[in-house]
Amino acid sequence: MITITVCETIDATPDAVWDAIEDIESHTEWMQDAVRIWFTSEKHTGVGATFECLTRVGPLSTLDRFAVTRWEPGRVLGIEHRGAVTGTAEFRLRDTHEGSTRFCWEERLRFPWWFGGVAGEQAAQPVLRSVWRRNVARLKASIEQPG
């Protein structure tokens, strides 16, 4: 299992950052690797919502399945990976008390043997970290410089 954490300070309140991330379907607007997201549950917010995401990194693509496991507005959005790649992810928001938010995205992932298992995880880790850094930078820009 690998753990990847990417953090950025966003010049906006935790509530404003939450407003930008709570609409899960809109993540495709700032996540370069998320091609399309659709819900598989009637519920689209909160713990228990389930969705699928067509994910593409370079020439590789996969259909990921997710369930929302934590929903604390302005603080934490957590998901469980239930597809070929398993694990957990959290978006954590912390008020800096200076009008900005420390946003951290942490993923703990396990790859199946046919994705290379442990070797695949180790090879993918720097690539995924780079993609997610760019994603967080895009989120930051969309919040700080809307339009």
C-alpha atoms as a printed R data frame, in Angstrom:
    type eleno elety resid chain resno       x      y       z
1   ATOM     1    CA   MET     A     1   0.000  0.000   0.000
2   ATOM     2    CA   ILE     A     2   1.207  3.506  -0.815
3   ATOM     3    CA   THR     A     3   0.289  6.803   0.812
4   ATOM     4    CA   ILE     A     4   0.341 10.037  -1.145
5   ATOM     5    CA   THR     A     5  -0.330 13.398   0.501
6   ATOM     6    CA   VAL     A     6  -0.507 16.728  -1.310
7   ATOM     7    CA   CYS     A     7  -1.225 19.969   0.591
8   ATOM     8    CA   GLU     A     8  -1.740 23.561  -0.500
9   ATOM     9    CA   THR     A     9  -2.834 26.776   1.187
10  ATOM    10    CA   ILE     A    10  -5.851 28.267  -0.581
11  ATOM    11    CA   ASP     A    11  -6.696 31.933  -0.125
12  ATOM    12    CA   ALA     A    12 -10.326 31.296   0.853
13  ATOM    13    CA   THR     A    13 -12.265 30.204   3.913
14  ATOM    14    CA   PRO     A    14 -12.876 26.503   4.612
15  ATOM    15    CA   ASP     A    15 -16.554 27.061   3.745
16  ATOM    16    CA   ALA     A    16 -15.610 28.482   0.335
17  ATOM    17    CA   VAL     A    17 -13.253 25.572  -0.340
18  ATOM    18    CA   TRP     A    18 -15.952 23.120   0.780
19  ATOM    19    CA   ASP     A    19 -18.390 24.768  -1.637
20  ATOM    20    CA   ALA     A    20 -15.911 23.967  -4.424
21  ATOM    21    CA   ILE     A    21 -15.440 20.289  -3.507
22  ATOM    22    CA   GLU     A    22 -18.828 19.138  -2.182
23  ATOM    23    CA   ASP     A    23 -20.283 18.737  -5.712
24  ATOM    24    CA   ILE     A    24 -18.427 15.530  -6.520
25  ATOM    25    CA   GLU     A    25 -19.480 15.495 -10.182
26  ATOM    26    CA   SER     A    26 -17.726 18.848 -10.667
27  ATOM    27    CA   HIS     A    27 -14.345 17.349  -9.662
28  ATOM    28    CA   THR     A    28 -13.742 16.671 -13.362
29  ATOM    29    CA   GLU     A    29 -13.369 20.443 -13.776
30  ATOM    30    CA   TRP     A    30 -10.177 20.510 -11.710
31  ATOM    31    CA   MET     A    31  -8.998 16.882 -11.637
32  ATOM    32    CA   GLN     A    32  -6.994 16.293 -14.790
33  ATOM    33    CA   ASP     A    33  -7.194 12.497 -14.384
34  ATOM    34    CA   ALA     A    34 -10.979 12.351 -13.766
35  ATOM    35    CA   VAL     A    35 -12.583 12.043 -17.195
36  ATOM    36    CA   ARG     A    36 -16.197 11.502 -16.116
37  ATOM    37    CA   ILE     A    37 -18.037 10.983 -12.808
38  ATOM    38    CA   TRP     A    38 -21.553  9.604 -12.333
39  ATOM    39    CA   PHE     A    39 -23.486  8.547  -9.256
40  ATOM    40    CA   THR     A    40 -24.599  4.969  -8.706
41  ATOM    41    CA   SER     A    41 -26.791  5.918  -5.733
42  ATOM    42    CA   GLU     A    42 -29.771  8.204  -5.491
43  ATOM    43    CA   LYS     A    43 -27.864 10.101  -2.842
44  ATOM    44    CA   HIS     A    44 -25.292 12.565  -4.253
45  ATOM    45    CA   THR     A    45 -23.974 14.042  -0.996
46  ATOM    46    CA   GLY     A    46 -23.051 12.727   2.405
47  ATOM    47    CA   VAL     A    47 -21.959  9.391   3.799
48  ATOM    48    CA   GLY     A    48 -23.297  6.518   1.734
49  ATOM    49    CA   ALA     A    49 -23.286  8.243  -1.662
50  ATOM    50    CA   THR     A    50 -21.641  6.006  -4.265
51  ATOM    51    CA   PHE     A    51 -20.216  6.932  -7.629
52  ATOM    52    CA   GLU     A    52 -17.990  5.775 -10.441
53  ATOM    53    CA   CYS     A    53 -15.218  7.661 -12.182
54  ATOM    54    CA   LEU     A    54 -13.539  7.002 -15.486
55  ATOM    55    CA   THR     A    55  -9.926  7.821 -14.652
56  ATOM    56    CA   ARG     A    56  -7.096  8.320 -17.127
57  ATOM    57    CA   VAL     A    57  -3.406  8.854 -16.385
58  ATOM    58    CA   GLY     A    58  -1.374  8.988 -19.576
59  ATOM    59    CA   PRO     A    59  -2.329  6.004 -21.752
60  ATOM    60    CA   LEU     A    60  -3.820  4.054 -18.819
61  ATOM    61    CA   SER     A    61  -7.468  4.251 -17.853
62  ATOM    62    CA   THR     A    62  -9.645  2.494 -15.323
63  ATOM    63    CA   LEU     A    63 -13.170  2.619 -14.022
64  ATOM    64    CA   ASP     A    64 -12.973  3.442 -10.322
65  ATOM    65    CA   ARG     A    65 -15.818  2.834  -7.861
66  ATOM    66    CA   PHE     A    66 -16.159  4.970  -4.741
67  ATOM    67    CA   ALA     A    67 -18.281  5.374  -1.620
68  ATOM    68    CA   VAL     A    68 -18.365  8.480   0.552
69  ATOM    69    CA   THR     A    69 -17.313  7.480   4.088
70  ATOM    70    CA   ARG     A    70 -16.882 10.871   5.801
71  ATOM    71    CA   TRP     A    71 -18.808 14.073   5.248
72  ATOM    72    CA   GLU     A    72 -17.996 16.897   7.624
73  ATOM    73    CA   PRO     A    73 -18.825 20.165   5.806
74  ATOM    74    CA   GLY     A    74 -15.942 22.618   5.930
75  ATOM    75    CA   ARG     A    75 -13.621 19.949   7.371
76  ATOM    76    CA   VAL     A    76 -13.381 16.487   5.740
77  ATOM    77    CA   LEU     A    77 -14.635 14.606   2.707
78  ATOM    78    CA   GLY     A    78 -13.586 10.953   2.820
79  ATOM    79    CA   ILE     A    79 -14.049  8.188   0.289
80  ATOM    80    CA   GLU     A    80 -13.330  4.499  -0.047
81  ATOM    81    CA   HIS     A    81 -11.933  3.123  -3.310
82  ATOM    82    CA   ARG     A    82 -13.891 -0.005  -4.244
83  ATOM    83    CA   GLY     A    83 -12.680 -0.714  -7.763
84  ATOM    84    CA   ALA     A    84  -9.587 -2.496  -9.039
85  ATOM    85    CA   VAL     A    85  -7.522 -0.104  -6.942
86  ATOM    86    CA   THR     A    86  -8.643 -0.188  -3.315
87  ATOM    87    CA   GLY     A    87  -7.972  2.112  -0.410
88  ATOM    88    CA   THR     A    88  -9.115  5.374   1.119
89  ATOM    89    CA   ALA     A    89  -8.853  9.068   0.368
90  ATOM    90    CA   GLU     A    90  -9.585 12.244   2.282
91  ATOM    91    CA   PHE     A    91  -9.777 15.907   1.475
92  ATOM    92    CA   ARG     A    92  -9.021 17.689   4.757
93  ATOM    93    CA   LEU     A    93  -9.607 21.411   5.243
94  ATOM    94    CA   ARG     A    94  -8.066 23.372   8.120
95  ATOM    95    CA   ASP     A    95  -8.722 27.029   8.860
96  ATOM    96    CA   THR     A    96  -5.406 28.898   9.067
97  ATOM    97    CA   HIS     A    97  -7.102 31.736  10.987
98  ATOM    98    CA   GLU     A    98  -5.667 34.126   8.403
99  ATOM    99    CA   GLY     A    99  -8.592 33.935   5.981
100 ATOM   100    CA   SER     A   100  -7.164 30.961   4.160
101 ATOM   101    CA   THR     A   101  -7.483 27.176   4.233
102 ATOM   102    CA   ARG     A   102  -4.861 24.456   4.394
103 ATOM   103    CA   PHE     A   103  -6.199 21.836   1.961
104 ATOM   104    CA   CYS     A   104  -4.680 18.351   2.118
105 ATOM   105    CA   TRP     A   105  -5.498 15.444  -0.182
106 ATOM   106    CA   GLU     A   106  -4.329 12.094   1.145
107 ATOM   107    CA   GLU     A   107  -4.728  8.745  -0.615
108 ATOM   108    CA   ARG     A   108  -3.861  5.284   0.660
109 ATOM   109    CA   LEU     A   109  -3.944  2.898  -2.264
110 ATOM   110    CA   ARG     A   110  -3.415 -0.774  -2.968
111 ATOM   111    CA   PHE     A   111  -2.998 -1.970  -6.554
112 ATOM   112    CA   PRO     A   112  -4.152 -5.400  -7.759
113 ATOM   113    CA   TRP     A   113  -1.545 -7.892  -8.967
114 ATOM   114    CA   TRP     A   114  -2.470 -7.230 -12.602
115 ATOM   115    CA   PHE     A   115  -1.638 -3.513 -12.113
116 ATOM   116    CA   GLY     A   116   1.775 -4.630 -10.899
117 ATOM   117    CA   GLY     A   117   0.932 -5.006  -7.200
118 ATOM   118    CA   VAL     A   118   3.570 -3.468  -4.938
119 ATOM   119    CA   ALA     A   119   5.929 -2.758  -7.855
120 ATOM   120    CA   GLY     A   120   3.104 -0.997  -9.711
121 ATOM   121    CA   GLU     A   121   2.295  1.057  -6.615
122 ATOM   122    CA   GLN     A   122   5.906  2.169  -6.255
123 ATOM   123    CA   ALA     A   123   6.180  3.064  -9.947
124 ATOM   124    CA   ALA     A   124   2.869  4.944  -9.909
125 ATOM   125    CA   GLN     A   125   3.493  6.899  -6.706
126 ATOM   126    CA   PRO     A   126   5.597  9.766  -8.175
127 ATOM   127    CA   VAL     A   127   3.333  9.994 -11.229
128 ATOM   128    CA   LEU     A   128   0.160 10.171  -9.137
129 ATOM   129    CA   ARG     A   129   1.739 12.684  -6.725
130 ATOM   130    CA   SER     A   130   2.595 14.915  -9.706
131 ATOM   131    CA   VAL     A   131  -0.915 14.626 -11.186
132 ATOM   132    CA   TRP     A   132  -2.527 15.386  -7.824
133 ATOM   133    CA   ARG     A   133  -0.235 18.374  -7.224
134 ATOM   134    CA   ARG     A   134  -1.426 19.818 -10.528
135 ATOM   135    CA   ASN     A   135  -5.035 18.979  -9.598
136 ATOM   136    CA   VAL     A   136  -4.760 20.828  -6.292
137 ATOM   137    CA   ALA     A   137  -3.136 23.782  -8.063
138 ATOM   138    CA   ARG     A   138  -6.085 23.820 -10.497
139 ATOM   139    CA   LEU     A   139  -8.551 23.694  -7.574
140 ATOM   140    CA   LYS     A   140  -6.699 26.560  -5.870
141 ATOM   141    CA   ALA     A   141  -6.783 28.641  -9.061
142 ATOM   142    CA   SER     A   142 -10.483 27.942  -9.642
143 ATOM   143    CA   ILE     A   143 -11.298 29.170  -6.127
144 ATOM   144    CA   GLU     A   144  -8.926 32.140  -5.963
145 ATOM   145    CA   GLN     A   145  -9.467 33.316  -9.554
146 ATOM   146    CA   PRO     A   146 -12.986 32.197 -10.569
147 ATOM   147    CA   GLY     A   147 -14.203 32.702 -14.116
